[in-house]
């Protein structure tokens, strides 16, 4: 059985971009792969400095995965910070990685150009820790969004560098990207992201969810005129959720005219509530069961540590420790 691994930062509410860009693939691939999924709370420290916020966002993310269908008996689901091998392997990779290699990372370049982001050592070192996250578990595939492709390539380079210096330990993983949903548009047409404030949050109160959907930016084509579904953000989101037949029917309404963007937004909202209805209900139920959620994460960390410790020990023996 092939192995997959991926992680998600606890940086805010779970939105459509998280789900269609990553979480859905995680859950689908976990059905027929050996799966390791983790909450990347060490990475989150580059932006979150409030302990209560860190705890709450981590908990909400764990509940969201469980509500959306993660099976903790089949999938190793854990917090990154509970497995110290991640940080230890990161230091080993630090010592054999050159600074110019990290300077080419897109995330680092973006941080330097974005005055709102703190260009910390942690952010600079992000690809090294990510490589440790991945390589400890020797996965075959890493499901990621299109914007993370470079980091998987860097992880392979780091693995190859270690293997060349000390001897074979690490497997070279492949990224897994679903092209048609690699980038999910936000309410403003840009990539859906918490940092852009353009998200549609799956588990929000229905009134808030409606406000987000109705706030999607559209053009000024009059109601009576035909519209091009290919250029509409509402339609782009609708077709991610709807069936092929439902998508064709909505496209026909666009092209016929007499169908406004407000009507399309209402159709999208209805589809979101229908598609995620069971998960939204389950989220409310699981959120109250703190002992259950924390037990799932603790059990996952125990199982993850067994694999991570074995790989780290292999590396340490090669080094001479």
KEKE-3310 file (N, C-alpha, C; in steps of 0.2 Angstrom, whole numbers, plus 5000, padded with zeros to 4 digits):
npx = (5004:5003:5010:5004:5007:5002:5000:4991:4991:4985:4978:4966:4948:4941:4939:4932:4942:4952:4946:4943:4955:4964:4960:4949:4956:4965:4957:4950:4961:4966:4958:4962:4976:4990:4990:4996:4992:4994:4992:4999:5006:5019:5024:5014:5018:5025:5017:5007:5005:4998:4994:4981:4974:4981:4979:4965:4962:4969:4962:4950:4953:4956:4943:4936:4942:4938:4924:4922:4925:4937:4944:4950:4955:4960:4968:4983:4983:4988:4996:5009:5018:5018:5027:5043:5053:5052:5057:5070:5076:5075:5085:5096:5095:5096:5110:5116:5112:5113:5112:5109:5101:5089:5085:5079:5066:5049:5040:5048:5053:5041:5038:5048:5044:5032:5026:5018:5020:5031:5047:5054:5067:5061:5052:5060:5067:5057:5055:5064:5060:5048:5053:5058:5046:5040:5049:5052:5043:5044:5035:5026:5018:5014:5000:4996:4993:4994:5003:5012:5021:5034:5040:5039:5048:5060:5061:5064:5076:5083:5083:5090:5102:5106:5107:5117:5128:5129:5124:5111:5095:5083:5068:5063:5050:5034:5025:5007:4995:4979:4974:4962:4957:4967:4969:4958:4945:4943:4931:4934:4940:4953:4966:4958:4961:4965:4973:4970:4958:4946:4938:4926:4918:4917:4911:4905:4892:4876:4871:4882:4889:4881:4882:4895:4895:4886:4894:4903:4913:4907:4904:4897:4886:4870:4854:4845:4854:4864:4876:4894:4898:4911:4919:4915:4916:4907:4901:4912:4915:4903:4903:4913:4906:4894:4884:4888:4877:4870:4878:4879:4866:4865:4874:4868:4857:4864:4869:4857:4851:4842:4844:4851:4866:4864:4854:4862:4871:4863:4859:4872:4874:4864:4868:4880:4876:4869:4878:4888:4880:4878:4891:4892:4883:4889:4901:4896:4892:4904:4913:4910:4915:4928:4937:4937:4942:4955:4960:4961:4971:4982:4983:4986:4998:5007:5007:5013:5025:5032:5036:5042:5053:5060:5065:5073:5082:5089:5095:5103:5112:5119:5125:5134:5131)
npy = (4994:5011:5026:5041:5058:5073:5090:5103:5120:5127:5140:5148:5149:5135:5135:5135:5134:5128:5115:5110:5112:5105:5097:5088:5080:5074:5066:5058:5051:5044:5033:5023:5022:5021:5033:5048:5062:5079:5092:5107:5115:5119:5126:5136:5145:5154:5165:5165:5171:5171:5161:5156:5158:5150:5137:5136:5137:5126:5116:5118:5115:5101:5096:5100:5091:5079:5080:5081:5069:5061:5046:5041:5029:5023:5033:5041:5054:5069:5081:5092:5097:5088:5078:5077:5074:5080:5093:5090:5083:5093:5102:5094:5094:5108:5110:5105:5112:5125:5143:5151:5142:5141:5155:5155:5151:5153:5158:5164:5175:5182:5186:5195:5205:5208:5219:5217:5205:5196:5194:5182:5171:5158:5158:5159:5147:5139:5129:5119:5114:5109:5099:5090:5086:5079:5069:5061:5051:5044:5045:5041:5049:5067:5076:5091:5109:5119:5129:5125:5116:5119:5118:5104:5100:5105:5098:5086:5088:5091:5079:5071:5077:5074:5060:5059:5064:5057:5044:5032:5036:5043:5043:5049:5059:5062:5075:5077:5084:5090:5095:5102:5109:5115:5129:5138:5150:5165:5176:5188:5185:5182:5170:5159:5163:5165:5175:5185:5188:5184:5173:5159:5152:5136:5130:5141:5151:5151:5164:5172:5165:5166:5180:5180:5173:5181:5192:5189:5195:5201:5205:5219:5215:5217:5210:5205:5202:5190:5179:5175:5160:5155:5166:5169:5171:5165:5155:5147:5142:5136:5125:5116:5110:5106:5093:5086:5088:5097:5108:5110:5114:5126:5134:5135:5144:5155:5158:5160:5172:5184:5179:5183:5188:5188:5178:5167:5167:5164:5151:5145:5146:5138:5126:5124:5123:5112:5102:5102:5100:5088:5087:5100:5098:5088:5093:5102:5093:5086:5096:5098:5087:5087:5078:5067:5072:5076:5064:5057:5065:5063:5049:5048:5054:5046:5035:5041:5044:5032:5029:5040:5041:5030:5032:5044:5039:5031:5040:5047:5037:5036:5048:5047:5048)
npz = (5000:4996:5003:5010:5015:5023:5029:5038:5042:5057:5055:5054:5051:5043:5026:5009:5000:5007:5009:4995:4989:4997:5009:5005:4995:5004:5013:5003:4998:5009:5010:5002:5005:5015:5027:5034:5042:5048:5060:5057:5068:5073:5062:5062:5072:5066:5063:5073:5089:5101:5114:5118:5106:5097:5103:5101:5087:5083:5089:5083:5070:5071:5074:5063:5053:5058:5057:5044:5039:5042:5047:5062:5066:5055:5049:5053:5063:5069:5080:5075:5084:5095:5091:5093:5085:5073:5074:5078:5067:5058:5063:5059:5045:5044:5046:5035:5024:5012:5013:5001:4994:5002:5000:4988:4989:4987:4997:5006:4998:4995:5008:5011:5002:5006:5018:5028:5033:5044:5042:5048:5056:5057:5047:5036:5037:5035:5023:5027:5039:5034:5025:5034:5041:5031:5026:5037:5037:5026:5014:4999:4991:4992:4995:4990:4988:4973:4975:4984:4977:4974:4987:4989:4980:4985:4996:4991:4986:4998:5004:4995:4996:5009:5008:4999:5006:5018:5016:5010:5016:5016:5007:4991:4989:4979:4973:4974:4965:4962:4947:4942:4953:4959:4962:4971:4969:4978:4986:4980:4968:4968:4973:4986:5002:5019:5023:5013:5016:5010:5010:5011:5023:5029:5041:5047:5055:5048:5044:5043:5033:5023:5020:5016:5004:4997:4995:4985:4972:4956:4939:4930:4922:4916:4923:4913:4902:4893:4901:4904:4910:4912:4916:4928:4946:4955:4948:4946:4959:4961:4952:4958:4968:4964:4954:4938:4929:4936:4935:4921:4919:4926:4919:4907:4911:4914:4901:4894:4899:4909:4921:4936:4944:4958:4959:4955:4966:4977:4973:4974:4988:4993:4988:4995:5008:5007:5003:5013:5024:5032:5038:5044:5054:5061:5065:5075:5085:5088:5092:5105:5112:5119:5126:5118:5106:5109:5114:5102:5095:5103:5103:5089:5089:5096:5088:5076:5081:5083:5070:5066:5075:5072:5059:5061:5070:5061:5052:5062:5065:5053:5053:5063:5076)
capx = (5000:5007:5009:5004:5008:5001:4999:4988:4992:4979:4978:4960:4942:4941:4935:4931:4949:4956:4943:4944:4962:4968:4957:4945:4961:4968:4952:4949:4967:4967:4954:4966:4983:4993:4989:4998:4990:4995:4991:5006:5006:5025:5024:5009:5021:5028:5012:5002:5009:4994:4993:4974:4972:4984:4975:4958:4963:4972:4956:4945:4955:4955:4936:4934:4944:4934:4918:4922:4925:4943:4944:4956:4958:4963:4973:4987:4981:4992:4999:5016:5022:5018:5032:5049:5058:5052:5062:5077:5078:5075:5091:5101:5095:5099:5117:5119:5108:5116:5108:5106:5096:5083:5083:5075:5059:5044:5037:5053:5053:5035:5038:5052:5041:5026:5028:5014:5023:5037:5052:5058:5071:5057:5049:5066:5068:5051:5056:5068:5055:5043:5056:5058:5039:5038:5054:5052:5038:5045:5029:5026:5015:5012:4995:4997:4991:4999:5008:5017:5025:5041:5042:5040:5054:5065:5061:5067:5083:5086:5084:5095:5108:5108:5108:5123:5133:5129:5121:5104:5090:5077:5064:5061:5042:5031:5019:5001:4991:4973:4974:4956:4955:4973:4968:4950:4945:4940:4926:4937:4943:4960:4966:4955:4966:4964:4977:4967:4951:4941:4936:4919:4920:4912:4907:4902:4885:4873:4870:4889:4890:4877:4885:4902:4893:4883:4899:4907:4913:4905:4904:4891:4881:4863:4851:4842:4859:4867:4883:4898:4900:4918:4923:4911:4918:4901:4900:4918:4914:4897:4905:4916:4902:4888:4885:4889:4871:4868:4883:4876:4859:4867:4878:4862:4854:4869:4869:4851:4849:4836:4846:4856:4872:4861:4851:4868:4874:4858:4860:4878:4873:4860:4872:4885:4873:4866:4884:4891:4875:4880:4898:4891:4880:4893:4905:4893:4892:4911:4916:4908:4918:4935:4941:4937:4946:4962:4963:4962:4977:4987:4984:4990:5005:5010:5008:5017:5032:5035:5038:5047:5059:5064:5068:5078:5088:5093:5099:5108:5117:5123:5129:5139:5128)
capy = (5000:5017:5030:5048:5063:5080:5094:5110:5125:5130:5148:5151:5145:5131:5137:5131:5133:5122:5109:5108:5112:5100:5092:5083:5075:5070:5061:5053:5046:5040:5027:5017:5023:5022:5040:5052:5069:5082:5099:5110:5120:5122:5131:5141:5149:5160:5170:5166:5172:5171:5154:5154:5157:5143:5131:5136:5136:5119:5112:5119:5111:5094:5095:5100:5085:5073:5081:5080:5062:5058:5040:5041:5022:5021:5038:5043:5061:5071:5088:5092:5099:5082:5073:5081:5071:5085:5098:5087:5082:5100:5104:5091:5097:5115:5110:5103:5116:5132:5149:5153:5137:5144:5161:5155:5149:5158:5160:5169:5181:5185:5189:5201:5210:5210:5223:5215:5198:5197:5190:5179:5165:5153:5159:5158:5140:5135:5123:5114:5110:5105:5093:5085:5084:5074:5064:5057:5046:5041:5044:5040:5055:5072:5080:5099:5114:5120:5134:5121:5112:5121:5115:5097:5099:5107:5092:5080:5091:5091:5072:5069:5080:5070:5054:5059:5065:5052:5037:5032:5035:5046:5042:5055:5059:5065:5079:5075:5090:5089:5101:5106:5112:5117:5136:5139:5157:5168:5181:5194:5182:5180:5163:5160:5163:5169:5181:5190:5190:5183:5166:5157:5147:5130:5129:5147:5152:5152:5171:5174:5161:5170:5187:5179:5171:5187:5197:5188:5200:5199:5210:5223:5213:5218:5204:5202:5200:5183:5180:5170:5157:5154:5171:5171:5168:5161:5148:5143:5139:5131:5118:5112:5107:5103:5087:5088:5090:5104:5113:5112:5118:5133:5137:5137:5149:5161:5160:5162:5179:5184:5176:5188:5185:5187:5172:5162:5167:5160:5144:5143:5146:5132:5120:5124:5121:5105:5098:5102:5100:5083:5089:5105:5095:5083:5098:5105:5088:5084:5101:5098:5081:5088:5072:5063:5075:5076:5057:5056:5068:5059:5042:5049:5056:5040:5031:5044:5044:5026:5029:5046:5039:5025:5036:5048:5035:5029:5046:5048:5032:5037:5054:5045:5049)
capz = (5000:4995:5009:5009:5021:5022:5035:5037:5047:5061:5055:5054:5050:5037:5020:5003:4997:5011:5007:4988:4987:5000:5013:5001:4993:5010:5015:4998:4997:5015:5010:5000:5006:5022:5028:5039:5042:5054:5061:5057:5073:5073:5056:5063:5076:5062:5063:5079:5095:5106:5116:5117:5099:5095:5106:5099:5080:5083:5091:5078:5064:5072:5074:5056:5049:5060:5055:5037:5038:5044:5052:5066:5067:5048:5047:5059:5064:5075:5081:5074:5090:5099:5089:5093:5080:5067:5076:5078:5060:5055:5064:5055:5039:5044:5046:5028:5019:5011:5013:4995:4993:5005:4998:4982:4991:4985:5003:5008:4993:4997:5015:5010:4998:5010:5024:5034:5035:5048:5039:5054:5054:5056:5040:5031:5038:5033:5019:5030:5044:5030:5023:5040:5042:5026:5025:5043:5037:5020:5010:4992:4989:4997:4992:4991:4983:4967:4977:4988:4973:4975:4993:4989:4976:4989:5001:4988:4985:5004:5005:4991:4999:5015:5006:4995:5011:5023:5014:5009:5022:5014:5001:4987:4988:4974:4975:4971:4964:4958:4943:4941:4959:4962:4965:4972:4969:4984:4985:4976:4962:4969:4977:4992:5007:5025:5023:5009:5019:5004:5011:5012:5029:5029:5047:5050:5056:5042:5042:5041:5027:5017:5019:5013:4997:4993:4994:4979:4967:4949:4934:4930:4917:4918:4924:4907:4897:4894:4905:4902:4916:4912:4919:4934:4952:4958:4944:4947:4965:4961:4949:4962:4973:4960:4949:4931:4926:4939:4932:4914:4920:4928:4913:4902:4913:4912:4893:4891:4901:4913:4927:4939:4949:4964:4959:4955:4973:4981:4971:4977:4995:4994:4987:5000:5014:5006:5002:5019:5029:5037:5041:5049:5060:5065:5068:5081:5090:5090:5096:5113:5115:5120:5128:5112:5101:5112:5114:5095:5093:5107:5100:5083:5090:5098:5082:5072:5085:5082:5063:5065:5079:5068:5053:5064:5072:5055:5050:5067:5065:5047:5054:5068:5083)
cpx = (5004:5005:5009:5005:5006:5000:4995:4989:4985:4979:4972:4954:4944:4937:4935:4938:4953:4953:4944:4951:4966:4964:4953:4950:4964:4963:4950:4955:4968:4963:4958:4974:4984:4993:4992:4996:4991:4993:4998:5007:5013:5026:5019:5012:5024:5023:5008:5006:5005:4992:4985:4971:4975:4980:4968:4958:4965:4966:4951:4946:4954:4948:4934:4936:4940:4927:4917:4924:4932:4942:4950:4959:4962:4969:4977:4987:4984:4994:5006:5020:5022:5024:5038:5054:5058:5057:5069:5080:5079:5082:5097:5101:5098:5107:5120:5116:5111:5111:5105:5101:5089:5080:5079:5068:5054:5041:5042:5053:5047:5035:5042:5049:5034:5027:5024:5016:5030:5042:5057:5062:5067:5054:5054:5067:5062:5052:5060:5064:5050:5046:5056:5051:5038:5043:5055:5048:5039:5039:5030:5024:5013:5007:4996:4994:4996:5004:5013:5021:5032:5044:5043:5047:5060:5066:5065:5075:5087:5088:5089:5102:5111:5110:5115:5129:5134:5127:5114:5100:5083:5074:5063:5054:5040:5026:5013:4996:4985:4972:4968:4954:4961:4973:4960:4950:4941:4934:4928:4940:4950:4960:4963:4960:4964:4967:4974:4960:4945:4938:4928:4920:4915:4908:4905:4895:4882:4872:4877:4891:4887:4880:4892:4900:4890:4888:4904:4907:4911:4905:4897:4886:4874:4859:4848:4847:4862:4874:4887:4900:4907:4922:4920:4914:4913:4901:4906:4918:4908:4899:4909:4912:4896:4889:4886:4883:4869:4872:4881:4870:4861:4870:4873:4859:4858:4869:4863:4849:4843:4838:4852:4861:4869:4858:4857:4871:4869:4858:4867:4877:4869:4864:4877:4882:4870:4873:4887:4887:4877:4886:4897:4888:4884:4899:4903:4893:4899:4914:4915:4912:4926:4939:4942:4942:4954:4965:4964:4969:4983:4988:4988:4997:5009:5012:5013:5025:5036:5039:5044:5054:5063:5068:5074:5084:5092:5097:5104:5114:5122:5127:5135:5137:5127)
cpy = (5006:5022:5037:5052:5070:5084:5101:5114:5127:5138:5151:5146:5141:5133:5133:5129:5128:5115:5106:5108:5107:5095:5086:5077:5071:5064:5056:5048:5042:5034:5021:5018:5023:5030:5043:5059:5073:5089:5102:5116:5123:5128:5137:5147:5155:5166:5171:5166:5172:5164:5152:5154:5151:5137:5131:5134:5129:5114:5112:5115:5104:5092:5095:5094:5079:5074:5080:5073:5058:5052:5040:5034:5020:5026:5040:5051:5064:5078:5087:5093:5093:5077:5077:5079:5076:5090:5096:5086:5088:5103:5101:5093:5104:5115:5108:5107:5123:5137:5151:5148:5139:5150:5161:5153:5155:5162:5166:5176:5185:5189:5195:5206:5212:5213:5220:5208:5200:5192:5187:5173:5159:5153:5157:5150:5136:5129:5117:5110:5106:5099:5088:5082:5078:5068:5059:5051:5042:5040:5044:5047:5060:5076:5087:5103:5116:5125:5131:5117:5113:5118:5108:5096:5100:5101:5087:5082:5090:5083:5069:5071:5076:5063:5054:5060:5059:5044:5037:5031:5037:5044:5048:5055:5063:5069:5077:5081:5088:5096:5106:5110:5115:5124:5137:5147:5160:5173:5187:5191:5180:5173:5164:5159:5167:5175:5187:5192:5189:5176:5165:5151:5142:5129:5135:5147:5154:5159:5174:5171:5164:5176:5186:5177:5177:5192:5195:5193:5197:5205:5214:5221:5214:5211:5201:5200:5193:5184:5174:5166:5156:5160:5173:5167:5163:5155:5144:5139:5134:5124:5114:5108:5103:5097:5090:5091:5096:5109:5115:5116:5125:5137:5139:5143:5156:5163:5163:5170:5178:5181:5180:5184:5184:5180:5166:5162:5163:5153:5141:5142:5139:5126:5119:5121:5114:5100:5097:5101:5094:5085:5095:5103:5092:5088:5100:5100:5086:5089:5101:5092:5082:5082:5068:5065:5075:5069:5055:5058:5064:5052:5043:5050:5050:5035:5034:5044:5038:5026:5034:5044:5034:5028:5040:5045:5032:5034:5047:5043:5033:5043:5052:5046:5043)
cpz = (5000:5001:5007:5016:5019:5028:5033:5043:5051:5061:5054:5052:5043:5032:5014:5000:5001:5009:5000:4986:4991:5004:5010:4998:4998:5012:5010:4997:5003:5015:5007:5000:5013:5023:5034:5038:5048:5054:5062:5062:5074:5068:5058:5068:5073:5062:5069:5085:5102:5108:5116:5110:5096:5097:5102:5091:5079:5084:5085:5071:5065:5072:5067:5052:5051:5058:5047:5034:5039:5049:5056:5067:5060:5047:5054:5059:5070:5075:5079:5080:5095:5097:5088:5088:5074:5068:5076:5071:5057:5056:5060:5048:5038:5043:5039:5022:5018:5011:5007:4992:4996:5002:4992:4983:4990:4991:5006:5004:4995:5003:5015:5007:5002:5017:5030:5037:5039:5045:5044:5051:5053:5049:5035:5031:5036:5029:5022:5035:5040:5027:5028:5041:5037:5026:5031:5042:5030:5015:5003:4988:4994:4993:4995:4986:4978:4970:4982:4984:4974:4982:4993:4985:4980:4994:4998:4987:4992:5006:5001:4993:5004:5013:5002:5000:5015:5021:5014:5015:5019:5007:4997:4986:4982:4976:4971:4971:4960:4954:4943:4948:4963:4965:4965:4973:4975:4981:4980:4969:4963:4972:4984:4997:5013:5025:5018:5011:5014:5004:5012:5017:5029:5035:5051:5051:5049:5039:5040:5034:5021:5015:5015:5005:4994:4992:4988:4974:4960:4945:4934:4925:4919:4918:4917:4902:4898:4897:4903:4909:4917:4916:4926:4940:4955:4954:4945:4954:4965:4958:4953:4967:4969:4956:4942:4928:4929:4936:4925:4915:4922:4923:4908:4904:4912:4905:4891:4893:4905:4920:4930:4943:4956:4965:4959:4962:4977:4979:4974:4985:4997:4993:4992:5006:5013:5006:5009:5025:5034:5041:5046:5055:5065:5068:5075:5087:5092:5094:5103:5116:5115:5122:5122:5107:5103:5112:5107:5093:5097:5104:5093:5084:5092:5092:5077:5075:5083:5075:5063:5069:5075:5062:5056:5067:5066:5053:5055:5067:5059:5048:5059:5075:5087)
residu = (UNK:UNK:UNK:UNK:UNK:UNK:UNK:UNK:UNK:UNK:UNK:UNK:UNK:UNK:UNK:UNK:UNK:UNK:UNK:UNK:UNK:UNK:UNK:UNK:UNK:UNK:UNK:UNK:UNK:UNK:UNK:UNK:UNK:UNK:UNK:UNK:UNK:UNK:UNK:UNK:UNK:UNK:UNK:UNK:UNK:UNK:UNK:UNK:UNK:UNK:UNK:UNK:UNK:UNK:UNK:UNK:UNK:UNK:UNK:UNK:UNK:UNK:UNK:UNK:UNK:UNK:UNK:UNK:UNK:UNK:UNK:UNK:UNK:UNK:UNK:UNK:UNK:UNK:UNK:UNK:UNK:UNK:UNK:UNK:UNK:UNK:UNK:UNK:UNK:UNK:UNK:UNK:UNK:UNK:UNK:UNK:UNK:UNK:UNK:UNK:UNK:UNK:UNK:UNK:UNK:UNK:UNK:UNK:UNK:UNK:UNK:UNK:UNK:UNK:UNK:UNK:UNK:UNK:UNK:UNK:UNK:UNK:UNK:UNK:UNK:UNK:UNK:UNK:UNK:UNK:UNK:UNK:UNK:UNK:UNK:UNK:UNK:UNK:UNK:UNK:UNK:UNK:UNK:UNK:UNK:UNK:UNK:UNK:UNK:UNK:UNK:UNK:UNK:UNK:UNK:UNK:UNK:UNK:UNK:UNK:UNK:UNK:UNK:UNK:UNK:UNK:UNK:UNK:UNK:UNK:UNK:UNK:UNK:UNK:UNK:UNK:UNK:UNK:UNK:UNK:UNK:UNK:UNK:UNK:UNK:UNK:UNK:UNK:UNK:UNK:UNK:UNK:UNK:UNK:UNK:UNK:UNK:UNK:UNK:UNK:UNK:UNK:UNK:UNK:UNK:UNK:UNK:UNK:UNK:UNK:UNK:UNK:UNK:UNK:UNK:UNK:UNK:UNK:UNK:UNK:UNK:UNK:UNK:UNK:UNK:UNK:UNK:UNK:UNK:UNK:UNK:UNK:UNK:UNK:UNK:UNK:UNK:UNK:UNK:UNK:UNK:UNK:UNK:UNK:UNK:UNK:UNK:UNK:UNK:UNK:UNK:UNK:UNK:UNK:UNK:UNK:UNK:UNK:UNK:UNK:UNK:UNK:UNK:UNK:UNK:UNK:UNK:UNK:UNK:UNK:UNK:UNK:UNK:UNK:UNK:UNK:UNK:UNK:UNK:UNK:UNK:UNK:UNK:UNK:UNK:UNK:UNK:UNK:UNK:UNK:UNK:UNK:UNK:UNK:UNK:UNK:UNK:UNK:UNK:UNK:UNK:UNK:UNK:UNK:UNK:UNK:UNK:UNK:UNK:UNK:UNK:UNK:UNK:UNK:UNK:UNK:UNK:UNK:UNK:UNK:UNK)
# end
